[in-house]
């Protein structure tokens, strides 16, 4: 009779359970108490607010939260209540918990599967969760999105590398520019606001923003950078590479000529992204509309640069070395 017992029953019998329990306990005991990204002791406060990865995620999210205002001796419940009551009108519980859940998921993906995500991807995933929920409770709206989706431009898969989000706004012949660099390998970030007078069109403003971003990448030696824009005209023209015969508009030809003459060709890696994924650069561009006569601000909140002055500070390097051809930088934050 014993020989007739199916093997699957034998594997599920109690004889093997102690071995499985030991194996499970052994695996759990190997999990490090340190943060997989920065090596600090990981608790809830560090995971969700204090890790450099989390800090960048919150500051580039729609909540635009600087987590340095909180201390680790305050409960998470009080911190969440403070965010809801004192931050932007987009700081709803739904959005806060969605971002926290995606931060936690990104941590687990890296720790247990080796899958690397960027703070921007965490924000996008959180927004997708919120939008999906909204669509599910509004079926007509969901159907409209389904009907429109085939005609919308599809985003390409982005290659690995540093990310540079670029956007510009245009008003009264003045271009206001927002640029956001993110370096996934080190979780460093750079926020830039700039402006340019005597700009003839929004299209010129977009191309001038790309030119400035490339000039900054060259000064900082960000060679492996992917430039991301929601201006399809500039992106498509850059991909064609036939600037003299097809600059997309005659007014762009002088700027394309400067880019070809003074910037290395390997920097011109430009990809299109939907506008809703370029919110931070858009916000920086709108903020750049402030008083242009104010002295430029170059500040650093990167703890690695503050604690170790020998490390290159991006803000200091730009202040001393950047000589932009057409634009004036009025604010740089190294984070």
C-alpha positions, -999 to +999 in steps of 0.1 A: +000+000+000+028+024+008+042+020-027+009+031-041+009+064-023+013+091-050+046+110-049+028+143-046+012+131-013+047+120-001+061+155-008+033+171+012+037+147+041+049+158+075+083+141+070+095+170+049+080+199+068+108+204+093+133+207+064+111+233+046+107+252+079+144+253+084+150+265+048+123+292+052+138+304+085+173+304+070+161+326+041+144+351+064+174+354+087+196+365+057+176+397+050+198+426+059+184+453+082+202+479+061+188+499+033+196+482-001+203+516-016+223+537+009+233+512+036+216+530+065+196+511+091+161+507+075+130+516+095+097+530+082+109+566+084+140+558+065+123+537+039+095+561+031+110+595+038+148+596+046+164+575+020+178+596-009+157+576-033+125+584-014+135+621-009+138+626-047+105+607-053+086+630-030+101+662-042+094+654-079+059+641-072+028+663-076+029+668-038+063+684-042+073+675-006+107+682+010+110+655+036+138+672+055+112+691+075+104+658+094+124+641+121+125+604+128+111+607+163+076+615+149+052+587+141+043+581+104+006+588+112+015+623+124+037+629+093+009+618+070-015+641+088+009+670+085+014+663+047-024+663+041-030+695+061+000+716+051+011+706+016-004+712-018-041+705-026-030+674-044-017+658-011-047+636-007-045+603+013-051+584-019-020+600-035+002+598-004-006+561+001-001+553-036+033+569-036+043+551-003+031+518-017+052+522-049+083+532-028+078+500-008+073+480-040+104+495-057+125+486-026+113+450-027+119+447-064+155+458-059+161+439-027+147+405-038+147+406-076+175+430-085+150+452-105+161+488-106+135+515-108+139+553-108+120+578-087+103+591-118+090+556-125+077+554-089+057+586-094+044+574-128+033+541-112+015+559-084-003+582-108-013+552-129-028+536-098-048+567-090-059+572-126-069+535-129-090+538-098-107+569-110-114+553-144-129+522-128-154+543-109-162+564-140-170+538-167-179+563-194-146+581-190-128+547-192-146+540-224-136+574-239-099+566-231-102+532-248-117+547-279-090+574-282-060+553-274-053+539-309-047+574-323-024+586-295+014+585-299+030+556-282+060+561-260+092+542-270+111+520-245+138+542-231+174+530-230+193+529-198+212+560-187+209+593-169+176+610-174+171+647-183+136+660-185+133+692-205+104+717-210+099+754-218+071+779-217+069+810-239+053+844-233+060+879-247+091+867-266+106+852-235+114+815-230+112+801-195+130+768-192+128+739-167+154+711-166+155+681-143+185+657-143+183+623-125+212+600-121+198+565-113+231+550-103+238+575-075+202+589-069+216+624-074+193+650-089+197+685-104+169+710-107+174+740-131+154+771-140+165+794-168+152+820-193+160+834-227+149+868-241+141+875-278+126+841-285+103+842-315+081+811-309+073+783-284+091+760-308+123+780-305+119+780-267+117+742-267+148+738-288+167+764-267+158+744-236+173+713-252+204+732-262+209+744-226+203+709-212+230+695-235+254+723-226+249+715-189+254+678-195+287+685-213+300+707-185+291+681-159+303+652-180+269+635-180+278+615-212+253+588-208+222+610-207+188+605-224+170+638-230+132+635-226+108+661-241+071+663-249+077+685-279+073+659-307+085+684-334+119+689-318+123+652-309+114+639-344+138+665-360+166+654-337+160+617-346+161+624-384+194+643-380+189+661-413+189+696-397+200+717-427+175+704-451+147+696-426+150+718-394+112+715-391+110+753-392+134+778-407+136+798-374+152+767-358+181+764-382+205+788-364+200+769-331+204+735-348+236+749-364+249+759-330+241+725-315+260+707-344+290+731-342+296+734-305+282+702-289+293+666-295+270+644-316+269+616-290+249+639-266+220+642-290+199+613-277+164+627-275+132+607-268+095+618-267+075+613-236+038+622-230+032+656-214+018+642-182+052+625-176+070+658-179+052+676-151+083+684-130+102+701-159+069+720-168+067+732-132+103+743-132+097+762-164+067+780-150+085+789-118+113+804-139+089+832-149+099+850-117+120+882-115+149+877-140+169+906-124+173+887-092+208+873-087+212+836-097+210+810-070+233+780-069+225+758-039+234+723-028+214+700-005+232+668-016+245+653+017+273+634-002+286+667-015+282+685+018+299+658+039+326+651+013+337+684-003+360+665-026+330+651-044+319+671-074+290+695-066+270+701-097+258+735-086+293+748-079+306+734-112+279+751-132+284+784-114+321+784-123+321+767-157+288+770-175+289+795-204+255+790-221+253+805-255+217+817-255+201+812-221+206+826-186+204+802-156+187+818-126+184+788-102+202+756-097+195+731-069+218+701-064+200+673-045 
